[in-house]
Amino acid sequence: MSLDTTHDPLEIDRENARLAAIGLGIWLAITAAVIMLLLQFGPALSGIFV
């Protein structure tokens, strides 16, 4: 590991924030899709188990 390399903490924070925002967006999209599927097919799915 080289000690003479410079790094910008602000750039690292921006990258981490960008990755967190992307992850949150994907999580929200998957959650919304699952909710929509449950609302759409909920009665059919519950009929399988009842």
Jmol script that loads the backbone (N, CA, C; Angstrom):
load data "model"
ATOM      1  N   MET A   1       0.841  -1.171   0.000  1.00  0.00           N
ATOM      2  CA  MET A   1       0.000   0.000   0.000  1.00  0.00           C
ATOM      3  C   MET A   1       0.889   1.237   0.000  1.00  0.00           C
ATOM      4  N   SER A   2       0.606   2.123  -0.900  1.00  0.00           N
ATOM      5  CA  SER A   2       1.422   3.314  -1.033  1.00  0.00           C
ATOM      6  C   SER A   2       0.887   4.430  -0.141  1.00  0.00           C
ATOM      7  N   LEU A   3       1.792   5.092   0.541  1.00  0.00           N
ATOM      8  CA  LEU A   3       1.373   6.166   1.440  1.00  0.00           C
ATOM      9  C   LEU A   3       1.359   7.521   0.749  1.00  0.00           C
ATOM     10  N   ASP A   4       1.959   7.622  -0.442  1.00  0.00           N
ATOM     11  CA  ASP A   4       2.043   8.920  -1.097  1.00  0.00           C
ATOM     12  C   ASP A   4       0.846   9.188  -2.023  1.00  0.00           C
ATOM     13  N   THR A   5      -0.085   8.271  -2.113  1.00  0.00           N
ATOM     14  CA  THR A   5      -1.256   8.523  -2.943  1.00  0.00           C
ATOM     15  C   THR A   5      -2.223   9.423  -2.186  1.00  0.00           C
ATOM     16  N   THR A   6      -2.764  10.383  -2.880  1.00  0.00           N
ATOM     17  CA  THR A   6      -3.724  11.284  -2.253  1.00  0.00           C
ATOM     18  C   THR A   6      -5.131  10.795  -2.555  1.00  0.00           C
ATOM     19  N   HIS A   7      -5.998  11.016  -1.620  1.00  0.00           N
ATOM     20  CA  HIS A   7      -7.395  10.659  -1.810  1.00  0.00           C
ATOM     21  C   HIS A   7      -8.255  11.812  -1.331  1.00  0.00           C
ATOM     22  N   ASP A   8      -9.399  11.916  -1.936  1.00  0.00           N
ATOM     23  CA  ASP A   8     -10.318  12.997  -1.601  1.00  0.00           C
ATOM     24  C   ASP A   8     -11.476  12.417  -0.793  1.00  0.00           C
ATOM     25  N   PRO A   9     -11.521  12.708   0.499  1.00  0.00           N
ATOM     26  CA  PRO A   9     -12.609  12.153   1.322  1.00  0.00           C
ATOM     27  C   PRO A   9     -13.997  12.559   0.820  1.00  0.00           C
ATOM     28  N   LEU A  10     -14.115  13.752   0.262  1.00  0.00           N
ATOM     29  CA  LEU A  10     -15.404  14.203  -0.255  1.00  0.00           C
ATOM     30  C   LEU A  10     -15.840  13.335  -1.435  1.00  0.00           C
ATOM     31  N   GLU A  11     -14.920  12.973  -2.282  1.00  0.00           N
ATOM     32  CA  GLU A  11     -15.241  12.112  -3.425  1.00  0.00           C
ATOM     33  C   GLU A  11     -15.656  10.708  -2.959  1.00  0.00           C
ATOM     34  N   ILE A  12     -14.992  10.215  -1.944  1.00  0.00           N
ATOM     35  CA  ILE A  12     -15.351   8.903  -1.385  1.00  0.00           C
ATOM     36  C   ILE A  12     -16.757   8.967  -0.789  1.00  0.00           C
ATOM     37  N   ASP A  13     -17.062  10.044  -0.061  1.00  0.00           N
ATOM     38  CA  ASP A  13     -18.391  10.208   0.522  1.00  0.00           C
ATOM     39  C   ASP A  13     -19.452  10.317  -0.569  1.00  0.00           C
ATOM     40  N   ARG A  14     -19.141  11.020  -1.644  1.00  0.00           N
ATOM     41  CA  ARG A  14     -20.107  11.141  -2.745  1.00  0.00           C
ATOM     42  C   ARG A  14     -20.373   9.782  -3.380  1.00  0.00           C
ATOM     43  N   GLU A  15     -19.327   9.006  -3.565  1.00  0.00           N
ATOM     44  CA  GLU A  15     -19.508   7.677  -4.151  1.00  0.00           C
ATOM     45  C   GLU A  15     -20.334   6.783  -3.233  1.00  0.00           C
ATOM     46  N   ASN A  16     -20.056   6.833  -1.938  1.00  0.00           N
ATOM     47  CA  ASN A  16     -20.839   6.038  -0.989  1.00  0.00           C
ATOM     48  C   ASN A  16     -22.302   6.482  -0.966  1.00  0.00           C
ATOM     49  N   ALA A  17     -22.550   7.773  -1.032  1.00  0.00           N
ATOM     50  CA  ALA A  17     -23.915   8.281  -1.055  1.00  0.00           C
ATOM     51  C   ALA A  17     -24.627   7.861  -2.330  1.00  0.00           C
ATOM     52  N   ARG A  18     -23.909   7.881  -3.443  1.00  0.00           N
ATOM     53  CA  ARG A  18     -24.492   7.462  -4.727  1.00  0.00           C
ATOM     54  C   ARG A  18     -24.865   5.987  -4.679  1.00  0.00           C
ATOM     55  N   LEU A  19     -23.983   5.159  -4.149  1.00  0.00           N
ATOM     56  CA  LEU A  19     -24.273   3.726  -4.055  1.00  0.00           C
ATOM     57  C   LEU A  19     -25.428   3.459  -3.094  1.00  0.00           C
ATOM     58  N   ALA A  20     -25.493   4.208  -2.000  1.00  0.00           N
ATOM     59  CA  ALA A  20     -26.594   4.035  -1.054  1.00  0.00           C
ATOM     60  C   ALA A  20     -27.921   4.443  -1.695  1.00  0.00           C
ATOM     61  N   ALA A  21     -27.920   5.516  -2.463  1.00  0.00           N
ATOM     62  CA  ALA A  21     -29.142   5.962  -3.131  1.00  0.00           C
ATOM     63  C   ALA A  21     -29.597   4.950  -4.176  1.00  0.00           C
ATOM     64  N   ILE A  22     -28.662   4.382  -4.908  1.00  0.00           N
ATOM     65  CA  ILE A  22     -29.003   3.363  -5.908  1.00  0.00           C
ATOM     66  C   ILE A  22     -29.577   2.132  -5.214  1.00  0.00           C
ATOM     67  N   GLY A  23     -28.939   1.702  -4.150  1.00  0.00           N
ATOM     68  CA  GLY A  23     -29.432   0.541  -3.403  1.00  0.00           C
ATOM     69  C   GLY A  23     -30.819   0.773  -2.834  1.00  0.00           C
ATOM     70  N   LEU A  24     -31.056   1.969  -2.298  1.00  0.00           N
ATOM     71  CA  LEU A  24     -32.372   2.295  -1.756  1.00  0.00           C
ATOM     72  C   LEU A  24     -33.420   2.318  -2.857  1.00  0.00           C
ATOM     73  N   GLY A  25     -33.064   2.871  -4.007  1.00  0.00           N
ATOM     74  CA  GLY A  25     -33.999   2.908  -5.126  1.00  0.00           C
ATOM     75  C   GLY A  25     -34.372   1.519  -5.604  1.00  0.00           C
ATOM     76  N   ILE A  26     -33.388   0.635  -5.685  1.00  0.00           N
ATOM     77  CA  ILE A  26     -33.661  -0.750  -6.096  1.00  0.00           C
ATOM     78  C   ILE A  26     -34.540  -1.439  -5.061  1.00  0.00           C
ATOM     79  N   TRP A  27     -34.239  -1.239  -3.791  1.00  0.00           N
ATOM     80  CA  TRP A  27     -35.032  -1.852  -2.719  1.00  0.00           C
ATOM     81  C   TRP A  27     -36.479  -1.362  -2.761  1.00  0.00           C
ATOM     82  N   LEU A  28     -36.670  -0.068  -2.977  1.00  0.00           N
ATOM     83  CA  LEU A  28     -38.026   0.474  -3.046  1.00  0.00           C
ATOM     84  C   LEU A  28     -38.770  -0.054  -4.272  1.00  0.00           C
ATOM     85  N   ALA A  29     -38.084  -0.182  -5.397  1.00  0.00           N
ATOM     86  CA  ALA A  29     -38.726  -0.701  -6.604  1.00  0.00           C
ATOM     87  C   ALA A  29     -39.158  -2.150  -6.417  1.00  0.00           C
ATOM     88  N   ILE A  30     -38.309  -2.958  -5.812  1.00  0.00           N
ATOM     89  CA  ILE A  30     -38.663  -4.362  -5.560  1.00  0.00           C
ATOM     90  C   ILE A  30     -39.829  -4.446  -4.579  1.00  0.00           C
ATOM     91  N   THR A  31     -39.792  -3.627  -3.530  1.00  0.00           N
ATOM     92  CA  THR A  31     -40.870  -3.629  -2.554  1.00  0.00           C
ATOM     93  C   THR A  31     -42.193  -3.221  -3.200  1.00  0.00           C
ATOM     94  N   ALA A  32     -42.179  -2.184  -4.019  1.00  0.00           N
ATOM     95  CA  ALA A  32     -43.403  -1.748  -4.695  1.00  0.00           C
ATOM     96  C   ALA A  32     -43.912  -2.827  -5.638  1.00  0.00           C
ATOM     97  N   ALA A  33     -43.013  -3.506  -6.349  1.00  0.00           N
ATOM     98  CA  ALA A  33     -43.429  -4.573  -7.263  1.00  0.00           C
ATOM     99  C   ALA A  33     -44.072  -5.724  -6.506  1.00  0.00           C
ATOM    100  N   VAL A  34     -43.505  -6.093  -5.366  1.00  0.00           N
ATOM    101  CA  VAL A  34     -44.071  -7.184  -4.569  1.00  0.00           C
ATOM    102  C   VAL A  34     -45.445  -6.792  -4.032  1.00  0.00           C
ATOM    103  N   ILE A  35     -45.588  -5.564  -3.571  1.00  0.00           N
ATOM    104  CA  ILE A  35     -46.885  -5.107  -3.068  1.00  0.00           C
ATOM    105  C   ILE A  35     -47.924  -5.128  -4.186  1.00  0.00           C
ATOM    106  N   MET A  36     -47.546  -4.653  -5.366  1.00  0.00           N
ATOM    107  CA  MET A  36     -48.485  -4.660  -6.489  1.00  0.00           C
ATOM    108  C   MET A  36     -48.875  -6.087  -6.871  1.00  0.00           C
ATOM    109  N   LEU A  37     -47.912  -6.996  -6.863  1.00  0.00           N
ATOM    110  CA  LEU A  37     -48.224  -8.391  -7.179  1.00  0.00           C
ATOM    111  C   LEU A  37     -49.147  -9.006  -6.126  1.00  0.00           C
ATOM    112  N   LEU A  38     -48.900  -8.679  -4.868  1.00  0.00           N
ATOM    113  CA  LEU A  38     -49.773  -9.204  -3.819  1.00  0.00           C
ATOM    114  C   LEU A  38     -51.183  -8.633  -3.926  1.00  0.00           C
ATOM    115  N   LEU A  39     -51.297  -7.364  -4.261  1.00  0.00           N
ATOM    116  CA  LEU A  39     -52.617  -6.781  -4.442  1.00  0.00           C
ATOM    117  C   LEU A  39     -53.331  -7.388  -5.651  1.00  0.00           C
ATOM    118  N   GLN A  40     -52.570  -7.659  -6.691  1.00  0.00           N
ATOM    119  CA  GLN A  40     -53.147  -8.205  -7.920  1.00  0.00           C
ATOM    120  C   GLN A  40     -53.541  -9.677  -7.764  1.00  0.00           C
ATOM    121  N   PHE A  41     -52.646 -10.473  -7.192  1.00  0.00           N
ATOM    122  CA  PHE A  41     -52.841 -11.918  -7.140  1.00  0.00           C
ATOM    123  C   PHE A  41     -53.060 -12.449  -5.728  1.00  0.00           C
ATOM    124  N   GLY A  42     -53.336 -11.589  -4.771  1.00  0.00           N
ATOM    125  CA  GLY A  42     -53.522 -12.009  -3.394  1.00  0.00           C
ATOM    126  C   GLY A  42     -54.622 -13.036  -3.204  1.00  0.00           C
ATOM    127  N   PRO A  43     -55.816 -12.791  -3.744  1.00  0.00           N
ATOM    128  CA  PRO A  43     -56.887 -13.787  -3.573  1.00  0.00           C
ATOM    129  C   PRO A  43     -56.543 -15.146  -4.194  1.00  0.00           C
ATOM    130  N   ALA A  44     -55.916 -15.149  -5.340  1.00  0.00           N
ATOM    131  CA  ALA A  44     -55.541 -16.408  -5.979  1.00  0.00           C
ATOM    132  C   ALA A  44     -54.484 -17.146  -5.152  1.00  0.00           C
ATOM    133  N   LEU A  45     -53.536 -16.403  -4.604  1.00  0.00           N
ATOM    134  CA  LEU A  45     -52.497 -17.035  -3.794  1.00  0.00           C
ATOM    135  C   LEU A  45     -53.057 -17.560  -2.484  1.00  0.00           C
ATOM    136  N   SER A  46     -53.965 -16.821  -1.867  1.00  0.00           N
ATOM    137  CA  SER A  46     -54.517 -17.305  -0.610  1.00  0.00           C
ATOM    138  C   SER A  46     -55.442 -18.490  -0.841  1.00  0.00           C
ATOM    139  N   GLY A  47     -56.033 -18.601  -2.028  1.00  0.00           N
ATOM    140  CA  GLY A  47     -56.873 -19.756  -2.351  1.00  0.00           C
ATOM    141  C   GLY A  47     -56.088 -21.040  -2.412  1.00  0.00           C
ATOM    142  N   ILE A  48     -54.815 -20.952  -2.696  1.00  0.00           N
ATOM    143  CA  ILE A  48     -53.970 -22.155  -2.744  1.00  0.00           C
ATOM    144  C   ILE A  48     -53.823 -22.756  -1.349  1.00  0.00           C
ATOM    145  N   PHE A  49     -53.707 -21.912  -0.337  1.00  0.00           N
ATOM    146  CA  PHE A  49     -53.395 -22.361   1.015  1.00  0.00           C
ATOM    147  C   PHE A  49     -54.635 -22.550   1.876  1.00  0.00           C
ATOM    148  N   VAL A  50     -55.779 -22.094   1.418  1.00  0.00           N
ATOM    149  CA  VAL A  50     -57.000 -22.203   2.239  1.00  0.00           C
ATOM    150  C   VAL A  50     -57.886 -23.293   1.686  1.00  0.00           C
TER     151      VAL A  50
END
end "model"
wireframe off; spacefill off
backbone 0.3
color backbone group
